[in-house]
């Protein structure tokens, strides 16, 4: 992959990283359930917190993939499939710059 393309993808990854970190801050607050609410309201709050936790985990996983891609760029190993070792196509990386797998290995999972 060309250095110019890698530089553009690195910029995109860094931008996404900042956005995700901002989102994570907003989803990391634990709600105060309090003791003065009725059971239905407490159930609703618990469900909302469960949904919030799910979103938080999704963002954390995405952030880990982005950080991994940025480390690979730093080591000069970016764009290589973690499963088969072949180069990940530029088309895949443009769509999903934090991709860990090539097109063929993605199909197998």
N, C-alpha and C positions, 0 to 999 in steps of 0.2 A: 504494500500500500504506500502511496506517495506521502511524503512528509507534510505536504500542504493539506491533504485530506485529514491526516491524523491531527494536525494542528486545529483544524475546524471542528473535528469531533471532540477534541479535548476541551475546546471552548464551550461546546454544547453540553458536555458532561459536567463541567464546572458550574454552568448556569443552572442545570437541573439539580445539582447537589445543593446549591444555595436555596432553591425553591423548596426542595424536600425538607431540608433542615428547618426552614421557616414553618412549613406545615406540621412537622413533628412537634415543634414547640407548642403549637395550638392544640394538638391532640394529646399532649402528655399530662394535662391537668386531671387529677382524680376528682370526680364530683363529690360534693358534700351531701350525703344521703339524709343526714339529720334524723332525729328521732320523732319529730313532730309531723311526719307525713303518714298518710294512710297506706295500707298495704298495696292498693292499686297503683298509687303514685310511686311507691318504692319499687314496684315491679317494673313500671315504665322507665324509671331512672336506671335501674339495673340493666334493662335491655338496651337503653341508649348507651350506657357505659360499655357494654359488650360490643356494640357496633363500633364505638369509638376505638376500642382496643384492637379490633380487627383491622380497622383502617391504619392505626398506628403501626401494627406489625407489617402490613403491606408496604408502607412507606419505609420502614426500617430495612426490610429485605431489598427493596429497590435501591436504597442508599448504599447498602453493602455491595450490590452489584456495580454501582457507579464508582465507588471507591476502589473496588478491585480493578475495574477498567483503567482508572487513573493511575494506579500503581503499575499496571502492565505497560502503559504508555511510558512511564518513567523508566522502566527497565528495558524498553525496546521490544517487548513481547506482546504488544497489543495486536488484536486481530487474528489470533491463533486459537483454533478450537481446543477446548480443554479435554475433549473426549478423544478425538482422532489425530490432533496435531496439525490438521490442514488449515490453510488460510481461510478466514471467514470473509465472504464476499463483501465488497464495498456496498452493495445494495442492502444487505442485511444490516450492516453497521450504520448506514444512513437512517434506517428505520428504527433500529434498536442499538445505539452505540455502546451499550453496556453488555451486549450479547456475549455469552460465554461459549456458545456452540455454533458450528456451521449449519448450513441449511439441511444437509443430509442427516446430521446427528439430531437436529431438532425434530425431524420427521420421525425418528426412531423412538423419541421419548413420549 
